[in-house]
């Protein structure tokens, strides 16, 4: 198991924040993904089965879990897409922890990890029915790009990219 913990204190709320680099065997990651899948089943509606087939967490080597006061409240992962690109996967924050910058911190850590692994770009897909996710990626300087791979002709998908060496 990969373990690279980074701890900081958030001055505004005096809450302890810990980012842990791990993999898909991590029980906190598994539990957060179960909540994510339940949430997406509602948001995706009829399209859930299509999207779900691309969201297996078997053998993901690069996972970040964020702890707030020692409680796992958010997660995300990266997978190699091609020789230059990682794909951001399984981003999730507990409802009660939203609006605290959790997702942005996870995203930043995934970008840093991608750079350390010598990748130049991150890509991701989210659904049009997820305006909070779309706002998150725009706020973090991701740009909308033509849909890629399995999402190419999917009208409910929005794909983003960010070049890491800018």
N, C-alpha and C positions, 0 to 999 in steps of 0.2 A: 504494500500500500504506500502510495506517495504521501508524504506529509511535509508540508511547507506552510507553517502557520504564520500569519501576520496579525498582530494585535494592535489596535489603536483605541483611543477613547474619543467618542464623539462629544465635543465640548458643549454643544447646545443642550443635549439631553443627559449627559454623563452616563451614557449606556456603554458597556463594553462591547466592542465589535471585534470579532475574530473571523478571518477568512482562512479556510482550510482547503488545501489542494489535496485531492484524494482521487478515487476512481469509482466506478459504478457499483462496486461491492459495498460501499459505505451505506450503512443502515439509515442514517439521516437523509441521505440523498434518495434512497429508495422510498422512504416514507413521504418525502416532499413530492416526488414524482407521482405517487399515487394520488395525492391531492390535486396536483396539476392535471392529471388525466381525468379526474372526476369533473374538474372545472371546465376542461376543454370539451368533454362530452356534452355539456350543456351549451357552451358557446358555439361549438361547431355544428351541432344539430345533426342533420342528415349526412353531412360531410365527415363526421367523426371517424368512421371506419377507414375512409381513404387516408386521412392524415395519420391516424394511429399506426398504420402499417409501417411508417417511416420513423417511428419514435421508440423503437426498442432501446433499452438501456443495457443490453448485454454487451459486455466487454468494452465499455467506454473507459479509456485510459486517463482522460483529463477532465476532472470534475472539480467544481468549486462549491463549497457549502459555506454560507455565511451564518455565523452565530451572533445573536444579540443577547447579551447577558446569559451566555451559555445555552441558549435555546436556538436550535436550527430553524431559521426563518426564511431562508432563500437558497436557491441553487441555480447552477447553470453548468454547461459542459461544452467542450469543443471536440470535434472529430475532424480528422484529415479529410479534406474534400479532393484536393489535388496537390501537386508538389509545392504550390505557392500559397494555398488557401486552406483555412480551417472553416468549418461550419459551426456556428453557435447553435446549440441544441438545449432543450429542456430547461429553459429559463422560467423560474417561478419564485414568487414571494408570497408568503402568507398574507391574507387580507389585512390582518391587524398590524402588519409591519409595513404596509405600503405607504408611500409618501415620505419615507425616511431616508431615501437614497440607497436602499438595499440593492435593488436591481442594478443601478448604475455602478455600485462598488463591485458587484459580481462581474458585470460586463467588462469593467476596466481590468480586473484581475485576469479574465479570460483573454483579453487582448494582450496583456503583458506576457502571459504564458505562451500565447501564439508567437509573439515576437522572439521569446527565448528559444522556442523550437524552430526558429528561422523561417517562419511563414510571413508573407507580405500582406495578406489580406484576410479579412473575416467576411463571411457571407451568412445570411440567415433568411428564414422564411417565417412569416407570421400571417395570421388571417385578417381579412378586412373587418371581421366582427370583433376584433381585439384592439380598439382605439388606444387603450392604455399602453399596449406593447408598441404600437406604431409611434406614439408620442415619445416613449422611452428611447427608441432607436434614433429618431430624428434629433432628440435632445443630445444624444451622444455622438452626433456627427456621422451617422450612417445615411447613405443616400439610396433612394429607391433605384433599383436596377431591373432589367427585364427578368422575368421569372426563369429560373434555372432548373435543370434536371427534371425530376418527377413533377415539379410545379409549373413547368413550361406553359401548359394550356389550361391551368386551373384559375378560373376567374375570381375565386375567393381568396387567392393567395397574394401576398405582397412580399417581394423579396428586396433585401437590402444588402449593401456592401460597405466596407470601410477599409481603405488602404492604411496600413499600420505605420508606414515609414514616411509620413507626411509631416 
